[in-house]
């Protein structure tokens, strides 16, 4: 059980140091998704809703570390 805890701590350190790069990757991916959805005049509603839902969830999950303490 202690190995599992040490492995989790090591992963947290890695992801905490990679967080800025992952946030940039998320922003670029969302920007490209919005470009693909809105480049044509007509898009079905479910596609637009999914992109917006993904953007909102990414924003909420990205803000969680600011409210941890």
Secondary structure as the mmCIF struct_conf table of DSSP 4:
data_model
#
loop_
_struct_conf.conf_type_id
_struct_conf.id
_struct_conf.beg_label_comp_id
_struct_conf.beg_label_asym_id
_struct_conf.beg_label_seq_id
_struct_conf.end_label_comp_id
_struct_conf.end_label_asym_id
_struct_conf.end_label_seq_id
HELX_RH_AL_P HELX_RH_AL_P1 UNK A 2 UNK A 38
BEND BEND1 UNK A 39 UNK A 41
HELX_RH_AL_P HELX_RH_AL_P2 UNK A 45 UNK A 63
HELX_RH_3T_P HELX_RH_3T_P1 UNK A 64 UNK A 67
#
